[in-house]
Amino acid sequence: MEAGRALSPAQVDEYRTRGFLVEESVFPDNEMTALNAEAAKEFASGGERVTLEEGTDTVRGVHGCHLYSELFAELVRSPRLLPIAEQLLDDEVYVHQFKINAKRAFRGEVWEWHQDYTFWHREDGMPAPRALSAAIFLDEVTEFNGPLIFVPGGHRAGMVETDVEGDGWANTLTASLKYSIDIESMHRLVESHGMVAPKGPRGSVLWFDANIPHSSVPNISPRDRGLLLITYNSVRNKVDLSRATRPEWLSARDFTPLAAAHATSR
């Protein structure tokens, strides 16, 4: 692994303007094989960290994997990821949330339109949207297998007010989200900014802003679309634990800045 990796000024400008950036083939195939094998172990682990598609035994996602897996604990400190997160947030960072979204072939269901920061602010007590996510493509992402859909530039509108569906934190993980953006607001956002579905080969990294509106449609293809998502937060933006409602595997309690992993290869 190389040390001191950084985005170019043009890449940073693209991220700031559009609210997301795709870097293709950041991780080589042998490392992706190891990450997929570790993800399969997490999917099979059971317990409250694993969410299923409604009414099925199909895994929808699993959270907090870096707290239980040595490989994923190393990954969040990777010099392929950590320097970029620090560059974009202009600060030292910690992992606020780690999750793997499965989106199984023919069975992966919808994620409604939402902004991640709404959940982090209202449920976890994050004071400002000084956070971002790195989505590593565990599989090739195409137009057919349920890619993330973004409103480019929509993050600049700030947090959109939403209705609240249900009580507690459990439906922050399900297909019927607790904080989804209403149709009228989405109509205005899309009319102003359009929509885009970033795609790329396995091993690519999709960086996106805490406030960018996004969703995904069901996977209608015979190929899985797995995403490994690491949310980095500025250490100066740590959550207010007195407001936090969710367990540690959903919202971090350790705000220690991450140290870069030693340069190793697998």
Summary of the structure (lengths in Angstrom):
residues: 266
radius of gyration: 17.1
end to end distance: 9.2
largest distance: 49.3
contacts: 864
relative contact order: 0.25
helix: 26%
strand: 20%
